[in-house]
Amino acid sequence: MNKDGPSIKEIWETIQKETEKRVQAEPVLASFFHSTILEHDSFSSAVADLIASDLGRASVQPMLLRSVIKEALNSSEEILNGTVSDLLAAKERDPSCKYLSEPLLFFKGFKALQAHRVASWLWVNSRHTLAHYFQSRTSEVYGVDIHPAAKLGEGIMIDHGTGVVIGETSVVEDNVSIFQGVTLGGTGKEEGDRHPKVREGVLLSASSTILGNVKIGKNAKVAAGSVVLDDVKEYTTVAGVPAVKVNEVSSESPARDVDHGID
């Protein structure tokens, strides 16, 4: 979470106030709003309930998943701050997002990120089987497939989410924006460190594909539909199949500006 940004308590109070107004505006969803937001006493509790309800199934009750998710979220400030930073990123970068409560309630890209944070925590704590369960269900429910071992920073936005794939040894640093259909994959059957490293501030436009252990430099931009097979220097725009440099990036942070143009 940004050091100068609102506190978790302030964000939670804002979400509650927004939800109370939405109950009045749309009474058909009153029960939904109460069970997902208004009946909870904390931000982490609401997140845990929403993710658990989505990822549960007949053989794995949401109540059991909820306790695991709450344990992960409350295990360290890093995980919870990452969740809050992702929420703020969605609100700030997505022009369709009018309320802080929207990503939490409705945006599958945001929820997939939080499910991954739990899966990553499980992986680090050698609970690989349950981590794979979270990965599998996240892929089924949200259409986003992130290996539990992939390392993701804070302030990430996955917009729309559908078709995003992030491989095992991928690294995505802070404040990166990723759009639908993006793949961070390998080039074949290599073993070891074989997936992309995406540095801070990068914008990965829709259906762009980055393959192999390549580096996407700080504040670079990958145009929609591009296939990247080589390193991309910082503050550089690449486009095409295979991708080549087409321009310098003038923006301080393409991920925050979310300008997909390549001129």
Secondary structure in CASP SS format (residue, H / E / C, confidence):
PFRMAT SS
TARGET T0000
AUTHOR 0000-0000-0000
METHOD secondary structure of the structure
MODEL  1
M C 1.00
N C 1.00
K C 1.00
D C 1.00
G C 1.00
P C 1.00
S C 1.00
I H 1.00
K H 1.00
E H 1.00
I H 1.00
W H 1.00
E H 1.00
T H 1.00
I H 1.00
Q H 1.00
K H 1.00
E H 1.00
T H 1.00
E H 1.00
K H 1.00
R H 1.00
V H 1.00
Q H 1.00
A H 1.00
E C 1.00
P H 1.00
V H 1.00
L H 1.00
A H 1.00
S H 1.00
F H 1.00
F H 1.00
H H 1.00
S H 1.00
T H 1.00
I H 1.00
L H 1.00
E C 1.00
H C 1.00
D C 1.00
S C 1.00
F H 1.00
S H 1.00
S H 1.00
A H 1.00
V H 1.00
A H 1.00
D H 1.00
L H 1.00
I H 1.00
A H 1.00
S H 1.00
D H 1.00
L H 1.00
G C 1.00
R E 1.00
A C 1.00
S C 1.00
V E 1.00
Q C 1.00
P H 1.00
M H 1.00
L H 1.00
L H 1.00
R H 1.00
S H 1.00
V H 1.00
I H 1.00
K H 1.00
E H 1.00
A H 1.00
L H 1.00
N C 1.00
S C 1.00
S C 1.00
E H 1.00
E H 1.00
I H 1.00
L H 1.00
N H 1.00
G H 1.00
T H 1.00
V H 1.00
S H 1.00
D H 1.00
L H 1.00
L H 1.00
A H 1.00
A H 1.00
K H 1.00
E H 1.00
R H 1.00
D C 1.00
P C 1.00
S C 1.00
C C 1.00
K C 1.00
Y C 1.00
L C 1.00
S H 1.00
E H 1.00
P H 1.00
L H 1.00
L H 1.00
F H 1.00
F C 1.00
K H 1.00
G H 1.00
F H 1.00
K H 1.00
A H 1.00
L H 1.00
Q H 1.00
A H 1.00
H H 1.00
R H 1.00
V H 1.00
A H 1.00
S H 1.00
W H 1.00
L H 1.00
W H 1.00
V H 1.00
N C 1.00
S C 1.00
R C 1.00
H H 1.00
T H 1.00
L H 1.00
A H 1.00
H H 1.00
Y H 1.00
F H 1.00
Q H 1.00
S H 1.00
R H 1.00
T H 1.00
S H 1.00
E H 1.00
V H 1.00
Y H 1.00
G C 1.00
V E 1.00
D E 1.00
I E 1.00
H C 1.00
P C 1.00
A C 1.00
A C 1.00
K E 1.00
L E 1.00
G C 1.00
E C 1.00
G C 1.00
I C 1.00
M E 1.00
I E 1.00
D C 1.00
H C 1.00
G C 1.00
T C 1.00
G C 1.00
V E 1.00
V E 1.00
I E 1.00
G C 1.00
E C 1.00
T C 1.00
S C 1.00
V E 1.00
V E 1.00
E C 1.00
D C 1.00
N C 1.00
V C 1.00
S E 1.00
I E 1.00
F C 1.00
Q C 1.00
G C 1.00
V C 1.00
T E 1.00
L E 1.00
G E 1.00
G C 1.00
T C 1.00
G C 1.00
K C 1.00
E C 1.00
E C 1.00
G C 1.00
D C 1.00
R C 1.00
H C 1.00
P C 1.00
K E 1.00
V E 1.00
R C 1.00
E C 1.00
G C 1.00
V C 1.00
L E 1.00
L E 1.00
S C 1.00
A C 1.00
S C 1.00
S C 1.00
T E 1.00
I E 1.00
L E 1.00
G C 1.00
N C 1.00
V C 1.00
K E 1.00
I E 1.00
G C 1.00
K C 1.00
N C 1.00
A C 1.00
K E 1.00
V E 1.00
A C 1.00
A C 1.00
G C 1.00
S C 1.00
V E 1.00
V E 1.00
L C 1.00
D C 1.00
D C 1.00
V E 1.00
K C 1.00
E C 1.00
Y C 1.00
T E 1.00
T E 1.00
V E 1.00
A E 1.00
G C 1.00
V C 1.00
P C 1.00
A C 1.00
V E 1.00
K E 1.00
V E 1.00
N E 1.00
E E 1.00
V C 1.00
S C 1.00
S C 1.00
E C 1.00
S C 1.00
P H 1.00
A H 1.00
R H 1.00
D H 1.00
V C 1.00
D C 1.00
H C 1.00
G C 1.00
I C 1.00
D C 1.00
END
